Amino acid sequence: VNPTKRLRGLEADQPTIGHALLRNLRGLDVCVVVTFREMNPYKEQPLRRNEMQTLVEGPGLFGSYDALQAFSKGVWLPLPKRKMNFVPLIVCTLVPWGLFVLVYSLLSFQIHYSQPILCNISVFVLLVIVIIILVKAVTGRLRIFAGVAPEREPSWWIFFALTLLLAWIMGFHQGDKNFSATSRYYDLGNLNNYTMVYPNRMLGQQLLDAGIVQFAPGSQLDVQKSMGFKNGKLFCVAPIVFGTATPVSYDFWAVGTDCCSGSQADFSCRNYNNPQASGGIRLMDSANRAYYRLAVQQAEATYNIKAAHPLFFYWEVDPSKKVMSWLLEGHQTFAAWMVSYLVFQLFLVAVAAVVFSKIGHT
């Protein structure tokens, strides 16, 4: 239809009647063609050409003004709004978040330390479940792409499966990382606590099961006999002594990393000059223990002293409080990640809801 020409009627004896409506939209001429199944209902009075140009009033009569006006309004109505189903929103928020919390807690705390096999099996089973859900979601989407299954509104299955996998990965990574802090607490919990230990009287063989040691008042570090061993980092040691008494064997040593020069007696690790410090937390890191042992051997050779069974400690004011802070730190980190990941998951669901609503309209 040429929109520049006047509308013309069709002969009454034709099988259908075509009617064209012109509407100006933002300066553009738009032509909408409507085809009616019936011709003029007034069959006994066929319309002439000029009569099609006259719009008569009437309740929806063919060719009347109100019928064309109603049709004109109906063509340009906006798309109906889609109703949002809140069930997948809730499921896609809480289930991945719950999986993250479960994996994180399994790997962070007591069960990982006391029953590592059961913990690892549980985490692995959760991963298998996630993979099954992911395979099911991907298979269903591929069936739609292949034309085997009918196309429906955007599915939450892919999003649900991917966020489950992300939650498992994040829970595994952060839980294992947090365990490095809490495991120190559990390690020391299996050892004994000793108080009023005189380093000039006791030998290392007598305290092999020591976890936390409170030395007798007057105990201090002999910085003049400190030593450092370098292997990438500086592993620094200083003997723990009681006053000016010379022990038979220097078996108790304070340790630290990168807090001495290694070339001279300048030990400056944690609490080295704090007069309130008289407690020790046993070094449980077996990987670094060998390097501290080499530093002690250098001190033996340099200062002509003997260390038959050296035990290594972190020098602290209140060792029991410090150990408890490790567990508290683990719980605080766990709580912070719980809240943070819930906010993160809510953000992902909100973005997915907006994207899916746009896809649905399209």
Buried (B, 14 or more C-beta within 10 A) or exposed (E): EEEEEEEEBBEBEEEEBBBBBEEEEEEEEEEBEEEEEEBBEEEEEEBEEEBBEEEEEEEEEBBBEBBBEEEEEEEEEEEEEEEEEEEBBEEBBEBBBEBBBBBBBBBBBBBBBEEEEEBEEBBEEBBEEBBEBBEEBBEBBEEEEEEEEEEEEBBBBBBBBBBBBBBBBBBBEBBBBBBEBBBBBBBBBEBEBBEEBBBBEBBBEBBEEBBBBBBBEEBBBBBEBBBBBBEEEBBBBBBBBBEEEEBEBBBBBBBBBEBBBBEEBBBBBBBBEEEEBBBBBBBBEEEBBEBBBBBBBBBBEEBEBEBEEBBBBBBBBBBBEBBEBBBEBBBEBBEEBBEEBBEBBBEBBEEBBEEBBEEEEE
